[in-house]
């Protein structure tokens, strides 16, 4: 028997060793070969013992994934005007509401549209005045003709002048309608048009409003920058992050068992103790030629805003079928490299360090494929403490 710390005794599984060979390193040798440890009473008080129980493990596939913006709730915003950006109201990451001003552009098109509207308005006023004068002239000529004071020719000339004035009025009304519609299409509000109608000044600055509530995820413009109407790149991207997408990447060997509708769960590094859930709602139609992975996707509720785009996730996809097998808490395992071991409680109240083969994981319960039987008692809590004491670390 060799000492493995004060008051602790190891019994090596391989007999015939000289006592001097144990010494300080006996614990490490036993840990490598599989050995026994007899805890003191005070050490028993610091561990939790529980029996190995059968657990229903659902067939699962573990992979990695990434949080992405939900494209169905994302809007790229383009400038409808060509001009210089005079003011920017929002920054990337800012929450916004529908109708909020995002930025302001000194719009050349708007200046021309306002000039056209003022010109159409002037033409309408002239046409209206000419029509009123033609109506007065027509009435006067009729009255004079009835009194036999003028010839019929004068009446006919007055009627022709009235018809011309009426046509000019209709043309002016059409022109003002076209000019007003253009202002509306360029984003001018009715209030701004009313001010312009009341001899208000021409205002080249046009605000760009948010089409939906959400978060500014990208902003690609700066003050003084010139923007073009019809550009291929959006100047601002707004997304509603109350829902996000989880893109997971399944190995090619597992692609055949992944189906739409299967439940999945995942964790992110920012919240390691919280499990998020969802369902597969999309499976790609082809394998990525470079990574040899199949992309699957789930839409995840994010009302609390915890999940951020580009976060990495550890994803577990549950496929059909369950397996009843021995299961132990994850805290009971001592993992060194690719080797997993547990401390098994013997009938003589000693502990045996036993190597096990693990399988599927259900939340915090790990399947034991080989090495344990249901009913055997193990150290379920405090196993690392016992391991350090037993190995003299």
Buried (B, 14 or more C-beta within 10 A) or exposed (E): EBBBBEEBBBBBEEEEEEEEEBEEEBBBBBBEEBBBBBBEEEBBEEBEBBEBEEBEBBEBBBBBBBBBBBEEBBBEBBBBBBBBBBEBBBEEEBEBEEEBBBBBBBBBBBBBBBEBBBEBBEBBEEBBEBBEEBBEBBEBBBEBBEEEEBEEEBBEBBBEBBEEBBEBBEEBBEBBEEBBEBBEEBBBEEEBBEEBEEEEEEBBBBBBBBEBBBBBBBBEBEEEEEBEBEEEEBBBBBBBBBBBBBBBBBBEEBBEBBEEEBBBBBBBEEEEEEEBEBBBBEBBEEBEEEEEBBBBBBBBEBEEEBBEBEBEBBBBBBBEEEEEBBBBBBBBBBEEEEEBBBBBBEEEEBBBBBEBEBBBBBEEBBBBBEBBEBEBBBBBBBBBEBBEBBBBE
